[in-house]
Structure formats: C-alpha cells, structure tokens
Amino acid sequence: MKVRWHWTALAAVVCYICSTSPSIGEEVSLEAKVKAACLFNFAKFIQWPPSTFPDPSAPFRLCIVGVDPFGTLLEALQSKEVQGRKIALGKLGVSDVAKMKECHILYLSQLQPKQEETIIAALSSSPVLTVSDAPLGAIVRFFLEEEKVRFEIYLQRSRDLDIKISAQLLRLAVVK
C-alpha cells in the first residue's frame, strides 16, 4: 500500500512539472520531465550525513553538470522544500569540482566518459548522490526499459559515502 502511495506522489510531481510551461521555443521531453520528478523525489527518500548541511537553514542543493535536458522545469522546484530545506539549483561546469562537493544531488548529463569518471573519482569521499544516464560509477543510473524511465541504485556506493537510501525507494529501483 505504501509503495502505491509513493508512485502516486511521483505521478503528482510529474504532473506538476509537466504543467509548468517551458519557455517559448523550448521543448522538453517526457523523459526529461520524469527524470526531473525523480531527482526531486530521490531527495525525499535519502538521508545524508548531518555534517553535509553546515547549518539548519542551509538549502538542499540539486546540481547539474553537462547538458541541461530540463530547460526551465527544475526552476519550479525552487519554490519547494525537501526535508525542511529550500531547494537551491546549481548548473556547474566540469571543472567546478569544489562546488560539486557542496551539492546533495549531482546529475551528470551527457558528459564524455573520461569527464564523468574524473568527477566521480573526485567525489569519492564526498557524500554527494551522483546520478547519471551512463554506467560509469554514479550511485544512481537512469535507463529506459520498454520506453519507461527506470533507475538502478548501486547500494554499496551510497553506503561507502554514508548516504542512506530508504527501503521505499529501493523497492522502486533495480538494486545493484
């Protein structure tokens, strides 16, 4: 029953994000809309080490490195809170490793394999939930299965960084 509720919540967020109008001339795919909703919902079902937040008012940082497939979709999330914290968005360059370490979720989008591997190695001791479409070492990997967005979670990678993923989220994922 609880799993059904979580899928309903995910569907509601997808509907909300899909209802926000992209800028004129801006097309955002349904796949990107679903991924944006997933990124937001991941934050609800994951616990970061307390030291990740410098103070009680520190925002929750959702960052993107590489090509941004979301257009203005994620901007709608800035008015939301997750775990009692406002969401702050960051669009970073591949060389902004110091800033990446301040992110809670880092979406690696359409990077060259070497760039992604370098970033993941640089974050290997930082509690940052890395998310990617490529199977190159991120904690979460999006993939398409029968034209639906699914995700894999590499559980040991998250445990190595003291990132705790709830059982509810694990039930929705392919756990590796």
C-alpha positions in Angstrom: 0.0 0.0 0.0 2.8 2.4 0.9 4.5 1.7 -2.5 1.3 2.7 -4.3 1.3 6.0 -2.3 4.8 6.7 -3.4 4.0 6.1 -7.0 1.0 8.4 -6.6 3.3 11.1 -5.1 5.7 10.7 -8.0 2.9 10.9 -10.5 1.6 14.1 -8.8 5.1 15.7 -9.1 5.4 14.6 -12.7 2.0 16.2 -13.4 3.1 19.4 -11.6 6.3 19.6 -13.5 4.6 18.8 -16.8 2.1 21.6 -16.2 4.8 24.2 -15.9 5.2 25.8 -19.3 8.6 25.8 -20.9 9.9 29.0 -22.4 8.9 29.9 -25.9 10.6 27.6 -28.4 11.8 25.3 -25.6 10.8 21.6 -26.0 11.3 19.3 -23.0 10.8 15.6 -23.5 8.6 13.5 -21.3 11.7 11.5 -20.4 13.3 14.7 -19.0 10.1 15.6 -17.1 10.1 12.1 -15.5 13.8 12.4 -14.6 13.3 15.8 -13.1 10.5 14.4 -10.9 12.7 11.5 -9.9 15.5 13.8 -8.9 13.1 15.8 -6.6 11.7 12.6 -5.1 15.1 11.0 -4.5 15.7 13.8 -2.1 12.7 12.8 0.0 13.8 9.2 0.5 17.5 9.7 1.2 19.4 10.7 4.3 22.7 12.5 4.1 25.2 12.6 6.9 24.3 15.5 9.3 27.7 17.2 8.5 26.5 17.6 4.9 24.5 20.6 5.9 26.6 23.4 7.5 23.6 24.8 9.5 19.9 24.3 10.0 18.9 26.9 7.4 21.3 25.6 4.7 19.5 24.8 1.4 19.3 21.4 -0.3 21.5 21.6 -3.4 20.4 20.0 -6.6 23.1 20.5 -9.3 23.6 19.6 -12.9 26.9 19.2 -14.8 26.9 19.0 -18.6 23.9 19.4 -20.9 20.8 20.5 -19.1 17.9 18.5 -20.5 15.3 20.1 -18.2 15.1 23.6 -19.6 13.1 25.6 -17.0 11.5 22.6 -15.4 13.7 22.5 -12.3 13.2 26.2 -11.7 9.7 25.3 -10.5 11.3 23.2 -7.7 13.0 26.3 -6.2 9.7 27.2 -4.5 9.5 23.8 -2.9 11.2 22.4 0.2 12.7 19.0 0.8 13.4 17.6 4.2 12.5 21.1 5.6 15.1 22.8 3.4 14.6 25.1 0.4 15.9 23.8 -2.9 18.8 25.6 -4.5 19.7 24.8 -8.1 23.2 24.9 -9.5 24.4 24.5 -13.1 28.1 23.7 -12.9 31.0 23.3 -15.3 33.0 20.1 -15.5 35.9 21.8 -13.7 33.8 23.1 -10.8 34.7 20.1 -8.5 34.9 22.2 -5.3 31.3 23.4 -6.0 30.2 19.9 -6.8 31.2 18.8 -3.3 28.6 21.2 -1.9 25.8 19.5 -3.9 23.5 16.9 -2.3 22.3 15.5 -5.7 24.5 15.9 -8.7 23.1 15.0 -12.1 25.8 14.2 -14.7 24.3 14.8 -18.1 25.8 13.8 -21.4 29.4 14.1 -20.4 32.3 12.4 -22.1 33.1 9.1 -20.3 36.5 10.4 -19.1 34.9 13.6 -17.7 32.3 11.6 -15.8 34.9 9.2 -14.4 37.1 12.0 -13.3 34.2 13.8 -11.5 33.1 10.6 -9.7 36.7 9.9 -8.6 37.0 13.5 -7.3 33.8 13.0 -5.3 34.7 9.5 -4.0 34.9 10.7 -0.4 32.1 13.4 -0.5 28.5 12.5 0.4 27.1 13.6 -3.0 24.4 11.4 -4.6 25.7 11.2 -8.2 23.0 10.4 -10.8 23.8 9.7 -14.5 22.5 8.0 -17.6 25.8 6.3 -18.2 27.0 3.2 -16.4 30.3 4.8 -15.3 30.2 4.8 -11.5 27.4 7.0 -10.3 25.3 5.9 -7.4 22.1 6.1 -9.4 21.7 5.4 -13.1 18.7 6.2 -15.2 17.9 3.9 -18.1 15.0 3.2 -20.4 13.1 -0.1 -20.4 10.2 -0.6 -22.7 10.1 3.2 -23.2 9.8 3.9 -19.5 12.4 5.7 -17.3 13.8 3.3 -14.7 16.7 3.6 -12.4 19.4 1.5 -10.8 20.9 2.2 -7.4 24.4 1.0 -6.6 23.8 0.5 -2.9 27.4 -0.1 -1.8 28.5 3.1 -3.4 25.9 5.0 -1.3 26.9 3.1 1.8 30.6 4.0 1.3 29.6 7.7 1.5 27.2 7.2 4.4 24.2 8.1 2.2 21.2 6.2 3.5 18.5 5.2 0.9 15.1 4.3 2.2 13.6 0.9 1.6 10.7 2.5 -0.2 13.0 4.0 -2.8 15.0 0.7 -3.1 11.7 -1.1 -3.9 11.2 1.1 -6.9 14.8 0.6 -8.2 16.9 -2.1 -9.7 19.3 -2.6 -6.8 22.9 -3.5 -7.8 
